C-alpha cells in the first residue's frame, strides 16, 4: 500500500515538542532489528512514548506474518494459543506481545484506535474503515495489490476480541488494554495546580511520581521487554520560560535501565555536539559500545516532511549483547553515505559526516594550539543580547559597544565604569563574529558563520558577538582573512549543530601565524589536503567575501 493511502503519514507535529513518526521511518527503524524477532512468540515490545501507535502497528504486521505456522504456544497470560489460526494469533500478539505508554490522554486514544481499531480497548464498536474507503472516489483507482494489502490490514479489526482485556489481571485497566496512560492521576494534578500545562509536560515513563500500577510494573522490572522502540518527546519549557530543556535523553536512559535486548529510538541529533544539559548524555552515548547502528539526518525534513528540528534527527539500534564499533549512515536528500564502521568514542563530540574524518585527522595531527586561546567566552562583558543600557550618541570618555538586534548590527556608547566584567579586554583589537549564524548545516553548501568585522581598541560588545583578541591592526586583518576561508569554517562546522556557535565550536581550528594573510590555497597546502579533500570542503562550504 502506498504511504499516501496511510492516514498516519499525514500526521506531523502534535505540538512544539512531540512529533509523529511517518510510517516509512517507523518501518526503516524496525528493519534494524534482527528477523528472528518477528518469529518469536515470546517477544515483548514496548513503545514508552506512543503517540500515533505507528510503531506498535508496524510491529503487529511483522509479527502476524512471522508467527504463521508456529503452532500452539502458551502465552504470558496463561492461555494456550494456536498461532496457525489468524484469530488466536491476533489475540496473542495484542495481549501478550505489544505494549505502549502514551504521552497524553489524546494520544492514548489515537494509539488504541491505530492498533486495536477502537478508542477504548474493551469496546466492541468497530469503525467501518473499509466501507468508507470502498465508497471513496479514488478507491477504484487502486491496483489489485493495493486493494489486497489494504483489505488484509484493516480486516484485522474483524478479528479483534474486545473481551481479551476483561480478565482479573486487567481489572481497572480494561479500557486501556496494553496502551497505558494515568488519566485520573493527571486530571488530579491539573486540578491541584489549576493549570492545563501539566498535560503537556507529564510523561509517565520518566515521571518519578506516577502511581499507575502497570507503568510501575514496567519501570520496576516485573514486566520484562525484549524491544523498546519509539520517538520520545523532545523538550519541555524551562520554568523561567526562556529556553526549552531536552527530555528525550531521559527516555533513552530510562529504557537502558529496563535493560531490554534492543532499544530502537529516533531523537534529535543535537546531543552529538551540543544541547542544553546534554554533556553527560553525550559522553554516555559515545562511549556505549552497545550502539550497533546509527542513522543520521542533518535535515529533519528528510525524515519528518514539514517538520523543522534544529540540528536534524537520528535513530539508533542499541543491542544489549553487542560490544564494538557502530555502523553509521548519513542521509541528506536523495544521497545516502554509509554504512561506515565508526568508533563513536573517537572524539569528545560526534563528527556526523564520515567523509570529514580524514581532513580532521590531518589537521589535528600537527598538534597545534587551538584558536580558542584568543577567543572570548560567551557573554564576555556580562551583557545579554537584549541589553539596552547604552547611549546612542557618544559622550566624553565612552567606548563603542557593538550589538545585533533583530538581525541587524548596530553600535552604541557606554562608559568604561559600566564595564564590570573583563575590563582588561577593552583596549584590544578585536575580530568580532556573530554568535549565531547560518542553520547548522541544514542546507549545503553552508556559510556556517556570519561575516566577521574588525573593531579597533577600545571596544566592547553584547552576547551577540564572540571575538578574537589581538594587539595590532595587522594581526586583526590576518585573523579576519583566516575566518573567511572555507577551511576555517569547515572545521567549525564539524562541531556546530545549530544556528549558535559557542566557544567550544572552534576547538578544532588551529591558530596560525598572524603576520600572514590567509587563503584556502595556503591552508590546503599547509595541511597537505588532496584533491578529494579540497573538493569535499568546497562542496560543503560557501565562499565568503
C-alpha positions in Angstrom: 0.0 0.0 0.0 1.3 3.4 -0.9 2.2 5.6 2.0 -0.2 8.3 0.6 -3.0 5.9 1.4 -1.9 5.7 5.1 -3.6 8.3 7.3 -0.7 8.1 9.7 1.6 9.6 7.0 -0.5 12.8 7.2 0.4 13.4 10.9 3.2 15.8 11.6 3.7 17.6 14.9 1.3 17.2 17.8 2.8 20.3 19.5 6.2 22.0 19.7 7.9 19.1 21.4 6.1 16.0 20.1 6.5 14.9 16.5 4.6 12.0 14.9 6.7 9.4 13.2 5.9 8.8 9.5 5.2 5.1 8.8 8.1 5.0 6.3 10.5 6.0 9.1 9.0 3.5 11.6 9.4 0.7 9.1 13.1 1.7 8.4 13.7 1.6 12.1 12.1 -1.8 12.5 14.3 -3.0 9.7 17.3 -2.6 12.0 16.0 -5.4 14.3 17.0 -9.0 13.5 14.5 -11.0 11.5 14.1 -13.7 14.2 12.4 -11.1 16.5 9.3 -11.4 14.3 9.2 -15.2 14.5 9.5 -15.5 18.3 6.1 -15.7 20.1 7.7 -14.9 23.4 8.9 -11.4 22.3 7.6 -8.4 24.1 7.8 -4.9 22.6 7.2 -1.6 24.4 6.7 1.9 23.0 7.2 4.0 26.1 6.1 7.2 24.3 3.4 6.2 21.9 1.5 8.9 20.1 0.0 7.7 16.8 0.7 4.0 17.6 2.6 3.6 14.4 5.5 1.5 15.9 3.1 -0.9 17.5 1.0 -1.2 14.4 4.0 -1.9 12.1 5.4 -4.4 14.7 2.0 -6.1 14.6 2.1 -6.6 10.9 5.5 -8.2 11.1 4.6 -10.4 14.0 1.3 -11.5 12.3 3.3 -12.7 9.3 6.3 -14.1 11.2 4.3 -16.2 13.6 2.4 -18.1 10.9 2.8 -21.9 11.2 4.2 -21.7 14.7 1.5 -24.0 16.1 0.4 -24.0 19.7 2.0 -21.6 22.2 1.4 -20.8 25.8 1.2 -17.0 26.3 2.3 -15.0 29.3 -1.4 -14.7 30.2 -1.5 -18.4 30.8 -3.7 -19.2 27.8 -2.6 -21.5 25.0 -3.0 -20.1 21.5 -3.0 -21.9 18.2 -0.8 -19.5 16.2 -1.9 -21.2 12.9 -5.3 -19.7 13.5 -5.4 -15.9 12.5 -8.0 -15.1 15.2 -5.9 -16.6 18.0 -2.6 -15.3 16.6 -4.0 -11.7 16.6 -5.3 -12.1 20.2 -1.9 -13.4 21.4 0.0 -10.6 19.7 -2.2 -7.8 21.0 -2.5 -9.2 24.5 0.9 -10.7 25.2 3.4 -9.0 22.8 2.7 -5.3 22.2 2.6 -2.6 24.9 2.6 1.1 25.0 2.7 4.1 27.4 1.0 7.1 25.8 2.3 10.7 26.1 -1.2 12.0 26.8 -4.9 11.0 27.1 -5.4 12.1 23.5 -2.5 10.0 22.1 -3.7 7.0 24.1 -7.0 7.1 22.2 -5.2 7.6 18.9 -2.7 4.7 19.5 -5.5 2.4 20.6 -7.5 3.3 17.5 -4.5 2.6 15.4 -3.6 -0.8 17.0 -7.0 -2.1 18.2 -9.4 -0.3 15.9 -11.2 1.2 18.8 -10.6 4.1 21.2 -11.3 2.0 24.3 -9.8 -1.5 24.3 -12.9 -3.2 25.8 -15.5 -1.9 23.4 -16.9 -3.9 20.5 -17.9 -1.0 18.4 -15.7 -1.2 15.3 -15.2 1.6 12.8 -16.1 0.6 9.2 -12.9 1.9 7.7 -13.1 -0.5 4.8 -16.6 0.5 3.8 -15.7 4.2 3.8 -12.7 3.6 1.6 -14.8 1.4 -0.8 -17.1 4.4 -1.2 -14.4 6.9 -1.7 -13.8 8.5 -5.1 -10.2 7.1 -5.5 -10.8 3.5 -4.3 -11.4 2.3 -7.9 -8.0 3.7 -8.9 -6.1 1.3 -6.7 -4.5 -1.6 -8.3 -5.3 -5.1 -7.1 -2.2 -5.3 -4.9 -3.0 -2.1 -3.1 -6.6 -3.2 -2.5 -5.4 -6.6 -1.2 -2.9 -5.1 1.1 -5.4 -2.5 2.5 -8.1 -5.1 3.0 -5.6 -7.5 4.5 -4.5 -4.9 7.1 -7.9 -3.5 8.0 -9.5 -6.9 8.1 -7.6 -7.4 11.4 -10.3 -5.3 13.0 -12.8 -8.1 12.2 -10.8 -10.5 14.4 -10.3 -8.1 17.3 -11.6 -9.6 20.5 -12.7 -6.8 22.8 -13.1 -9.2 25.7 -9.4 -10.1 25.8 -8.7 -7.5 28.4 -11.7 -8.3 30.5 -9.7 -10.6 32.8 -8.7 -10.3 36.5 -5.2 -9.1 35.8 -6.6 -6.1 33.8 -9.1 -5.1 36.5 -9.4 -1.4 36.3 -7.4 -1.2 33.1 -9.8 -3.0 30.7 -10.4 0.1 28.6 -6.7 0.8 28.3 -5.7 -2.6 27.1 -1.9 -2.6 26.8 -1.7 1.1 26.0 -1.5 2.8 29.3 -1.9 6.4 30.5 -2.8 7.7 34.0 -5.8 9.8 33.1 -7.1 10.2 36.7 -3.7 10.9 38.1 -3.0 13.7 35.6 -6.5 15.1 36.0 -6.0 15.4 39.7 -2.7 17.2 39.2 -4.3 19.7 36.8 -7.0 20.4 39.4 -4.4 20.9 42.1 -2.2 23.1 40.0 -5.0 24.9 38.3 -3.1 24.6 35.1 -3.6 22.5 32.0 0.0 22.9 31.0 0.9 19.9 33.1 -0.8 17.7 30.5 1.9 18.8 28.0 4.7 18.0 30.4 3.7 14.8 32.2 5.3 11.8 30.7 4.6 8.6 32.7 7.6 6.7 31.5 10.1 9.2 33.0 7.8 10.7 35.7 9.1 9.5 39.1 5.7 10.2 40.9 3.4 8.2 38.7 1.2 5.7 40.6 -0.2 3.9 37.6 0.4 0.2 38.5 1.0 -1.1 35.0 3.6 1.6 34.4 5.2 0.9 37.7 5.4 -2.7 36.8 7.1 -1.8 33.5 9.7 0.5 35.1 10.2 -1.7 38.1 11.2 -4.7 36.0 8.3 -7.1 36.9 7.3 -6.8 33.2 10.3 -7.7 31.0 10.7 -6.5 27.5 12.9 -7.5 24.6 12.5 -4.4 22.4 11.9 -0.8 23.4 11.1 1.4 20.4 9.8 4.9 20.0 10.0 8.6 19.2 10.1 10.3 22.6 9.1 13.9 23.3 12.0 16.2 22.6 11.8 19.1 25.2 9.7 21.0 27.7 9.8 24.7 28.5 12.0 25.7 31.4 10.3 27.2 34.4 11.8 30.6 33.5 10.3 30.3 30.1 13.5 31.4 28.4 14.8 28.1 27.0 13.5 24.6 26.2 15.0 21.8 28.2 15.7 18.5 26.4 13.9 15.4 27.8 14.4 12.8 25.1 17.7 11.8 26.8 15.7 10.7 29.9 13.6 8.4 27.8 16.8 6.7 26.4 18.3 6.5 29.9 15.2 5.0 31.4 15.0 2.5 28.5 18.5 1.4 29.3 17.6 1.0 33.0 14.9 -1.6 31.9 17.7 -3.5 30.1 15.9 -4.9 27.1 17.7 -6.8 24.3 17.2 -3.9 21.9 16.5 -0.2 22.1 15.4 1.4 18.8 14.6 5.2 19.1 14.6 8.3 17.0 15.7 11.5 18.7 17.1 15.0 17.8 20.8 14.9 16.8 21.8 17.9 18.9 23.2 15.6 21.5 26.1 14.8 19.2 27.9 18.1 19.7 25.7 20.3 21.9 22.4 20.7 23.6 21.5 22.2 26.9 22.5 19.9 29.7 23.4 17.0 27.4 27.1 16.7 28.1 26.8 13.6 30.3 24.3 12.1 27.9 26.6 12.7 25.0 29.6 11.1 26.8 27.5 8.1 27.7 26.2 7.6 24.2 29.6 8.0 22.6 31.2 5.6 25.0 28.4 3.0 24.8 29.8 0.1 22.7 26.3 -1.4 22.5 25.1 1.1 19.9 25.2 -1.1 16.9 23.7 1.2 14.2 23.2 5.0 13.9 21.3 6.7 11.1 21.6 10.4 10.9 19.5 13.1 9.1 21.2 16.5 9.2 17.9 18.0 7.8 15.0 16.8 9.8 12.7 17.2 6.8 14.3 14.2 5.2 12.8 12.1 8.0 9.8 14.3 9.0 8.4 16.1 6.0 7.1 19.5 7.0 8.8 19.5 10.5 11.9 21.5 11.2 14.0 20.3 14.1 17.2 22.3 14.5 20.3 20.1 14.1 18.4 17.3 12.5 17.4 13.9 13.8 18.8 10.4 14.1 17.7 6.9 15.1 19.8 4.2 16.5 19.8 0.5 17.5 21.2 -0.4 20.9 22.0 -4.1 21.3 22.5 -5.3 24.9 24.6 -8.3 23.8 26.8 -6.4 21.3 30.1 -4.7 22.0 32.0 -3.0 19.2 32.1 -0.2 16.7 28.9 1.4 15.2 27.7 1.3 11.6 26.9 5.0 10.8 24.8 6.1 7.8 24.1 9.7 6.9 21.2 10.7 4.7 20.8 14.1 3.0 18.0 14.4 0.4 18.5 11.5 -2.0 22.1 11.0 -1.1 23.0 8.2 1.4 26.5 7.9 2.8 27.4 4.7 4.6 27.2 2.5 6.4 30.7 3.3 7.7 32.2 1.4 10.7 32.9 4.0 13.3 34.3 4.2 16.8 31.8 6.7 18.4 34.2 7.4 21.3 37.0 8.7 19.0 36.4 12.3 19.9 34.5 14.3 22.6 31.7 15.0 20.1 30.4 13.0 17.2 31.6 14.0 13.7 28.4 13.5 11.6 29.8 13.1 8.1 32.3 10.3 8.0 34.0 11.9 4.9 35.2 14.7 7.2 37.3 12.5 9.3 40.3 12.2 7.0 40.6 16.0 6.8 40.2 16.5 10.5 42.9 13.9 11.4 45.3 15.6 9.0 44.7 18.9 10.8 44.9 17.7 14.4 47.9 15.5 13.7 50.1 18.7 13.7 49.3 19.2 17.4 49.0 23.0 17.0 47.4 25.3 19.6 43.7 25.9 19.2 42.5 29.3 18.2 40.2 29.4 21.2 43.2 30.6 23.2 42.5 34.0 21.8 38.7 33.7 21.7 36.3 35.2 24.1 33.8 33.3 26.2 30.0 33.7 25.8 28.8 37.0 27.3 32.4 38.1 27.9 31.4 41.6 29.2 28.3 40.3 31.0 25.6 41.8 28.7 22.9 39.7 27.1 21.9 40.3 23.5 18.9 42.4 24.6 21.0 44.8 26.7 19.8 48.4 26.2 21.8 50.3 28.9 23.9 52.2 26.5 23.8 55.6 24.8 23.0 56.1 21.1 25.3 59.2 20.9 28.8 59.3 22.2 29.7 61.1 25.4 33.1 62.0 26.7 35.1 59.0 27.9 32.7 56.4 26.5 33.8 53.4 24.4 31.9 51.9 21.5 29.6 48.9 22.2 28.6 46.6 19.4 25.4 44.5 19.3 22.9 42.7 17.0 19.2 43.4 17.3 16.5 41.8 15.2 19.2 40.6 12.8 20.8 44.0 12.3 24.2 45.1 13.6 24.5 48.3 15.5 26.7 50.2 17.9 26.1 52.5 20.9 28.3 54.0 23.5 29.0 53.1 27.2 31.2 54.4 30.0 34.2 52.3 31.0 32.9 52.4 34.6 29.9 50.3 33.4 32.2 47.5 32.2 32.4 45.4 35.4 33.5 42.1 33.7 36.6 41.5 31.6 37.5 45.2 31.6 41.1 44.3 30.8 39.9 43.3 27.3 38.5 46.7 26.4 41.8 48.0 25.0 42.4 45.2 22.5 41.9 44.9 18.8 39.1 42.5 18.1 37.7 40.4 15.3 34.1 40.0 16.2 32.0 37.1 14.9 28.2 36.8 15.4 27.4 34.1 18.0 24.5 33.0 15.8 24.7 32.4 12.1 23.5 30.0 9.4 21.4 27.0 10.4 23.8 24.3 11.5 24.3 22.7 8.1 20.7 22.1 7.2 21.4 23.3 3.7 24.5 22.5 1.8 26.7 24.3 0.8 26.6 26.3 4.1 28.1 29.7 5.0 28.5 28.4 8.6 29.2 31.7 10.3 28.2 35.3 10.0 30.6 37.8 8.5 33.4 38.9 10.8 34.2 42.5 11.5 37.3 44.2 12.9 36.9 46.7 15.7 39.8 48.8 16.9 40.7 49.4 20.5 38.8 50.3 22.7 35.6 48.4 22.2 33.1 46.1 23.9 30.1 44.0 22.8 27.0 42.2 24.0 26.4 38.5 23.9 25.5 38.9 20.2 29.2 38.5 19.4 32.2 36.4 20.3 35.5 37.9 19.4 39.2 37.1 18.8 41.6 39.3 20.7 44.9 40.7 19.3 47.2 43.6 19.8 47.6 45.1 16.3 45.5 46.0 13.3 47.8 43.9 11.2 47.1 40.7 13.2 43.4 41.5 13.3 43.4 41.6 9.5 45.2 38.3 9.4 42.6 36.7 11.7 39.8 38.1 9.6 41.3 36.6 6.5 41.5 33.2 8.2 37.9 33.4 9.4 36.7 34.0 5.9 38.4 30.9 4.4 36.4 27.8 3.7 39.0 25.8 5.6 38.3 27.6 8.8 34.5 27.4 8.6 34.7 23.8 7.6 36.4 22.9 10.8 33.9 25.0 12.8 31.0 23.2 11.0 32.2 19.8 12.4 31.2 20.9 15.9 28.3 23.2 15.0 24.8 21.5 15.2 22.5 24.5 15.1 22.5 28.3 14.5 24.6 29.1 17.5 28.3 28.7 17.7 29.7 28.6 21.2 33.4 28.9 22.1 33.9 25.1 22.1 32.7 25.0 18.5 36.1 26.5 17.5 38.1 23.8 19.4 39.5 22.1 16.3 40.5 25.3 14.5 44.3 25.7 14.8 45.9 29.1 15.5 48.1 30.5 12.7 50.9 33.0 12.2 49.1 36.3 12.5 51.6 38.2 10.3 50.2 36.5 7.2 47.1 37.0 5.0 45.5 33.6 4.9 43.8 31.9 1.9 42.4 28.5 1.3 45.2 27.6 -1.1 47.8 28.3 1.6 45.9 26.2 4.1 45.2 23.3 1.8 49.0 23.2 1.1 50.0 23.5 4.7 47.8 20.6 5.8 48.5 18.5 2.7 44.9 18.1 1.6 44.5 16.2 -1.6 42.1 16.9 -4.4 39.4 14.8 -2.9 39.6 16.6 0.5 39.5 20.0 -1.2 36.6 19.1 -3.4 34.6 17.9 -0.4 35.3 21.1 1.6 34.3 23.3 -1.3 31.1 21.2 -1.9 30.1 21.8 1.8 31.1 25.4 2.4 30.2 28.6 0.6 32.7 31.3 -0.2 32.6 34.4 2.0 33.5 37.8 0.5 
